[in-house]
Amino acid sequence: MSRFVRRALVAAACCVVVSLQAQTLSDPHWEALLEAQRFAELDKLAQARLQAQPDDPQATLAIALVAMSSDDPARVESALQLADKCLQRQPAAAVCHHAAASLWGVQALTGGMVKAMSLAGRIRDGFAKAVELDPLYFDARDGLVQFYLMAPGIAGGSVAKAREVAAAAQPRQPEHAKLLRARIAMQEEQWAEAERELAAVQPGDDPGLRNGLREAWTVLGALYLHEKQPAKAKPVFERLQREFSAHAAGFYGLGRMLVDGGAVDEAIALLERARGLKGAQRYPIDYRLALAWLQKGDKPRAKSLLERFVAQGKGQRATLEDARKRLAELR
């Protein structure tokens, strides 16, 4: 299995929304709504601003981020039409290029290999143009690095180019550069180096950098689980719990690991706690809880959780298929 395919599978299996990255909005109130995942409120405000200012880049980005969180292809396409208008009206606005590239990235991740290959050039050029227009626009630089790391060589992927883009951040954004180097180290399976870089990042009060750091630690923990190294995954998830205690990532990750390891009572407590935290909807919590209750022999409770998980229809295909299979066995 190629390194690209394995990384893509790991990201999908662990519900890491790579296309969302750790994007931020310039309006503090809008950023707070995004962080709290109050997407309906954010969308309403952004739509209202577009009514008054049809070419507003931040409103366009906000609608794009809401669409990317929806798992709705039609909504993504609608947001992309707005991003295209933004590009036509404000071609020098880095945010417009970034919004379009991010939406194309979602379509590439969900549309299959042929779709991904057809969009690769647009995604790369969109992020690159945003960085060219605003070299300090970290969300766009991060997107460009992740494109080079995830895309196969035939579609423009290149670790060497990712290193160049990351190195260019060092003079003016040294903390951001550490995060980018950590992403590259993970791609190269240099786990100790990735941990060293992540541990050295000082995000301060930069919400984008802080969100990106949380996401990178989450990916590293997921990769450790994929590589059958739970002893290394455990301190990563514990760190996430300490440093990002309001977010579900660390609690879900450790809970999932404990389910797999048979420590079901502790796992259930962690997963139930994760359910009430930020980002909880990104993770298949009901599915993992069902597996835990099955281990405890409580089939009715497991069945109820699996039914709810399947009814929602969200999650990776393999996880949904396994949930349906287990439900059939319980009926």
C-alpha positions as CSV (number, residue, x, y, z in Angstrom):
1,M,0.0,0.0,0.0
2,S,1.4,3.4,-1.0
3,R,2.2,5.9,1.7
4,F,-0.4,8.3,0.2
5,V,-3.1,5.7,0.3
6,R,-2.3,4.6,3.8
7,R,-2.3,8.2,5.1
8,A,-5.6,8.9,3.4
9,L,-7.1,5.8,4.9
10,V,-5.9,6.7,8.4
11,A,-7.2,10.2,8.2
12,A,-10.6,8.9,7.1
13,A,-10.8,6.1,9.7
14,C,-10.0,8.5,12.5
15,C,-12.5,11.2,11.3
16,V,-9.7,13.8,10.8
17,V,-11.3,16.4,8.6
18,V,-8.2,17.2,6.7
19,S,-10.1,19.6,4.3
20,L,-11.2,21.7,7.2
21,Q,-7.7,22.0,8.5
22,A,-7.7,24.6,11.3
23,Q,-9.2,27.5,9.5
24,T,-10.0,30.8,11.1
25,L,-12.1,33.9,10.5
26,S,-11.0,37.4,11.1
27,D,-14.2,38.5,12.9
28,P,-13.8,37.4,16.6
29,H,-17.5,36.8,17.0
30,W,-17.6,34.7,13.8
31,E,-14.5,32.8,14.9
32,A,-16.1,32.0,18.3
33,L,-19.2,30.7,16.5
34,L,-17.0,28.5,14.3
35,E,-15.0,27.2,17.2
36,A,-18.3,26.4,19.1
37,Q,-19.6,24.8,15.9
38,R,-22.7,26.9,15.9
39,F,-22.8,26.6,12.2
40,A,-26.4,27.7,11.7
41,E,-25.8,31.0,13.4
42,L,-22.6,31.6,11.5
43,D,-24.2,30.8,8.2
44,K,-27.1,33.2,8.9
45,L,-24.7,36.1,9.7
46,A,-22.5,35.4,6.7
47,Q,-25.5,35.2,4.3
48,A,-26.8,38.5,5.7
49,R,-23.5,40.1,5.1
50,L,-23.4,38.8,1.5
51,Q,-26.8,40.4,0.9
52,A,-25.3,43.7,1.8
53,Q,-21.8,43.1,0.4
54,P,-22.0,40.5,-2.4
55,D,-18.2,40.3,-2.8
56,D,-17.3,40.0,0.9
57,P,-14.4,37.5,1.2
58,Q,-14.8,36.7,4.9
59,A,-18.5,36.0,4.4
60,T,-17.6,33.8,1.5
61,L,-15.1,31.9,3.6
62,A,-17.6,31.5,6.5
63,I,-20.2,30.0,4.2
64,A,-17.5,27.7,2.7
65,L,-16.5,26.5,6.2
66,V,-20.2,25.8,7.1
67,A,-20.6,23.9,3.9
68,M,-17.5,21.8,4.6
69,S,-18.9,20.8,8.0
70,S,-22.2,19.7,6.5
71,D,-21.3,16.5,4.6
72,D,-23.7,17.8,2.0
73,P,-22.3,17.8,-1.6
74,A,-25.0,20.2,-2.8
75,R,-24.2,22.7,-0.1
76,V,-20.5,22.4,-1.0
77,E,-21.3,23.1,-4.6
78,S,-23.4,26.1,-3.7
79,A,-20.6,27.5,-1.6
80,L,-18.2,26.9,-4.4
81,Q,-20.4,29.0,-6.7
82,L,-20.1,31.9,-4.2
83,A,-16.3,31.4,-4.0
84,D,-16.1,31.6,-7.8
85,K,-18.0,34.9,-7.7
86,C,-15.6,36.1,-5.0
87,L,-12.7,35.2,-7.3
88,Q,-14.2,37.1,-10.2
89,R,-14.9,40.2,-8.2
90,Q,-11.9,40.2,-6.0
91,P,-9.1,38.3,-7.7
92,A,-6.5,39.9,-5.4
93,A,-8.2,38.6,-2.2
94,A,-6.3,35.7,-0.8
95,V,-9.3,34.6,1.2
96,C,-11.3,34.0,-2.0
97,H,-8.6,31.7,-3.5
98,H,-8.3,29.9,-0.2
99,A,-12.1,29.3,0.1
100,A,-12.3,27.9,-3.4
101,A,-9.3,25.6,-2.9
102,S,-10.7,24.3,0.4
103,L,-14.0,23.5,-1.3
104,W,-12.4,21.8,-4.2
105,G,-10.4,19.8,-1.6
106,V,-13.6,18.6,-0.1
107,Q,-14.9,17.5,-3.5
108,A,-11.6,15.7,-4.2
109,L,-11.8,13.8,-0.9
110,T,-15.4,12.7,-1.4
111,G,-15.7,12.4,-5.2
112,G,-13.4,9.4,-5.9
113,M,-10.0,9.2,-7.5
114,V,-11.0,10.5,-11.0
115,K,-12.6,13.6,-9.4
116,A,-9.6,14.1,-7.2
117,M,-7.2,13.9,-10.1
118,S,-9.2,16.4,-12.1
119,L,-9.3,18.9,-9.3
120,A,-5.7,18.5,-8.1
121,G,-4.3,21.4,-10.1
122,R,-7.0,23.8,-9.0
123,I,-6.5,22.9,-5.4
124,R,-2.7,23.4,-5.6
125,D,-3.0,26.6,-7.6
126,G,-5.7,28.0,-5.3
127,F,-3.7,27.6,-2.1
128,A,-0.5,28.8,-3.8
129,K,-2.1,31.9,-5.1
130,A,-3.5,32.7,-1.7
131,V,0.0,32.3,-0.2
132,E,1.4,34.5,-3.0
133,L,-1.1,37.2,-2.3
134,D,-0.7,37.0,1.5
135,P,2.5,35.2,2.7
136,L,1.3,35.4,6.3
137,Y,-2.0,33.7,5.6
138,F,-1.2,30.5,7.5
139,D,-4.4,28.7,6.7
140,A,-3.6,28.8,3.0
141,R,0.1,27.9,3.5
142,D,-1.0,24.9,5.7
143,G,-3.5,23.9,3.0
144,L,-0.7,24.0,0.4
145,V,1.6,21.9,2.5
146,Q,-1.1,19.3,3.2
147,F,-1.9,19.2,-0.5
148,Y,1.7,18.4,-1.4
149,L,1.8,15.7,1.3
150,M,-1.5,14.0,0.5
151,A,-1.5,14.1,-3.3
152,P,0.2,11.4,-5.3
153,G,3.2,12.4,-7.4
154,I,1.2,12.1,-10.6
155,A,-1.2,14.7,-9.3
156,G,1.5,17.1,-8.1
157,G,2.3,15.8,-4.7
158,S,5.8,16.4,-3.5
159,V,7.4,16.2,0.0
160,A,10.3,18.4,-1.3
161,K,7.8,21.1,-2.3
162,A,6.1,20.8,1.0
163,R,9.4,21.4,2.7
164,E,10.0,24.5,0.6
165,V,6.6,25.9,1.5
166,A,7.2,25.2,5.2
167,A,10.7,26.7,5.2
168,A,9.3,29.9,3.7
169,A,7.3,30.4,6.9
170,Q,10.3,30.2,9.2
171,P,11.6,33.9,9.1
172,R,8.2,35.5,10.0
173,Q,6.2,32.7,11.5
174,P,8.6,30.4,13.3
175,E,6.0,28.7,15.5
176,H,3.8,28.0,12.4
177,A,6.8,26.6,10.7
178,K,7.3,24.0,13.5
179,L,3.7,22.8,12.9
180,L,4.3,22.4,9.2
181,R,7.6,20.5,9.8
182,A,5.7,18.2,12.1
183,R,3.2,17.4,9.4
184,I,6.1,16.6,7.1
185,A,7.8,14.4,9.7
186,M,4.5,12.4,10.2
187,Q,4.3,11.9,6.4
188,E,7.9,10.6,6.5
189,E,7.0,8.3,9.5
190,Q,9.6,10.2,11.7
191,W,7.4,9.9,14.8
192,A,9.9,11.2,17.3
193,E,10.7,14.2,15.2
194,A,7.0,15.0,14.7
195,E,6.5,14.9,18.5
196,R,9.5,17.1,19.1
197,E,8.3,19.7,16.7
198,L,4.7,19.7,18.0
199,A,5.9,19.9,21.6
200,A,7.9,22.9,20.8
201,V,5.1,24.9,19.3
202,Q,4.0,27.9,21.4
203,P,0.6,28.9,19.9
204,G,0.1,31.9,22.3
205,D,-3.3,33.5,21.5
206,D,-3.3,32.6,17.8
207,P,-6.5,30.6,17.3
208,G,-5.5,29.2,13.9
209,L,-2.2,27.9,15.2
210,R,-3.8,26.5,18.3
211,N,-6.5,24.7,16.3
212,G,-3.8,23.4,13.9
213,L,-1.7,22.1,16.8
214,R,-4.7,20.3,18.2
215,E,-5.5,18.7,14.9
216,A,-1.9,17.7,14.3
217,W,-1.6,16.0,17.7
218,T,-4.9,14.2,16.9
219,V,-3.5,12.9,13.6
220,L,-0.3,11.7,15.3
221,G,-2.4,9.8,17.9
222,A,-4.5,8.2,15.2
223,L,-1.4,7.2,13.2
224,Y,0.1,5.6,16.3
225,L,-3.1,3.6,16.7
226,H,-3.0,2.6,13.0
227,E,0.6,1.5,13.5
228,K,-0.5,-0.7,16.5
229,Q,1.5,1.4,19.0
230,P,-1.1,2.2,21.7
231,A,1.6,2.8,24.3
232,K,2.8,5.8,22.2
233,A,-0.8,6.9,21.3
234,K,-1.8,7.1,25.0
235,P,0.4,10.0,26.1
236,V,-0.6,11.9,22.9
237,F,-4.3,11.6,23.7
238,E,-3.6,12.5,27.4
239,R,-1.8,15.6,26.3
240,L,-4.8,16.5,24.1
241,Q,-7.0,16.1,27.2
242,R,-4.8,18.4,29.3
243,E,-4.1,21.1,26.7
244,F,-7.4,21.1,24.8
245,S,-9.8,20.0,27.6
246,A,-12.8,21.7,26.0
247,H,-12.4,19.6,22.9
248,A,-13.5,16.0,22.3
249,A,-10.4,14.9,20.4
250,G,-8.3,13.6,23.4
251,F,-11.2,12.0,25.2
252,Y,-12.5,10.2,22.1
253,G,-9.0,9.1,21.0
254,L,-8.2,7.5,24.4
255,G,-11.7,6.1,24.7
256,R,-11.4,4.4,21.3
257,M,-8.0,3.0,22.3
258,L,-9.4,1.6,25.5
259,V,-12.3,0.0,23.7
260,D,-9.9,-1.8,21.5
261,G,-7.8,-2.8,24.5
262,G,-10.8,-4.1,26.5
263,A,-10.8,-1.5,29.2
264,V,-14.5,-0.9,28.5
265,D,-15.6,0.8,31.7
266,E,-13.0,3.5,31.5
267,A,-13.6,3.8,27.8
268,I,-17.3,4.3,28.2
269,A,-16.7,7.1,30.7
270,L,-14.3,8.9,28.4
271,L,-16.6,8.5,25.3
272,E,-19.6,9.8,27.2
273,R,-17.5,12.8,28.3
274,A,-16.4,13.4,24.7
275,R,-20.0,13.5,23.6
276,G,-20.5,16.8,25.4
277,L,-17.4,18.6,24.2
278,K,-16.5,20.7,21.1
279,G,-16.0,18.7,17.9
280,A,-17.9,15.7,19.2
281,Q,-19.9,15.3,16.0
282,R,-16.8,14.6,14.0
283,Y,-16.3,11.3,15.8
284,P,-18.3,8.1,15.7
285,I,-18.9,8.1,19.4
286,D,-22.2,6.0,19.3
287,Y,-20.4,3.4,17.3
288,R,-17.4,3.1,19.7
289,L,-19.8,3.1,22.7
290,A,-21.8,0.3,21.0
291,L,-18.6,-1.8,20.7
292,A,-17.9,-1.2,24.4
293,W,-21.3,-2.3,25.5
294,L,-21.1,-5.4,23.3
295,Q,-18.0,-6.3,25.1
296,K,-19.9,-6.0,28.4
297,G,-22.7,-8.2,27.0
298,D,-25.4,-5.5,26.9
299,K,-26.8,-6.2,23.5
300,P,-30.0,-4.0,23.8
301,R,-27.9,-0.9,24.6
302,A,-25.4,-1.6,21.9
303,K,-28.3,-2.1,19.4
304,S,-29.8,1.2,20.3
305,L,-26.5,3.0,19.8
306,L,-25.9,1.3,16.5
307,E,-29.4,2.2,15.3
308,R,-28.9,5.8,16.1
309,F,-25.5,5.9,14.5
310,V,-26.7,4.3,11.3
311,A,-29.8,6.5,11.2
312,Q,-27.7,9.6,11.2
313,G,-25.8,8.3,8.2
314,K,-22.6,10.2,9.1
315,G,-19.2,8.7,9.3
316,Q,-16.8,6.7,7.1
317,R,-18.2,4.1,4.8
318,A,-16.3,1.2,6.5
319,T,-17.6,2.2,9.9
320,L,-21.2,2.5,8.7
321,E,-21.0,-0.9,7.0
322,D,-19.6,-2.5,10.1
323,A,-22.4,-0.9,12.2
324,R,-25.0,-2.2,9.8
325,K,-23.5,-5.7,9.9
326,R,-23.5,-5.8,13.7
327,L,-27.1,-4.6,13.7
328,A,-28.1,-7.4,11.5
329,E,-26.5,-9.9,13.8
330,L,-28.3,-8.4,16.8
331,R,-31.8,-8.6,15.2
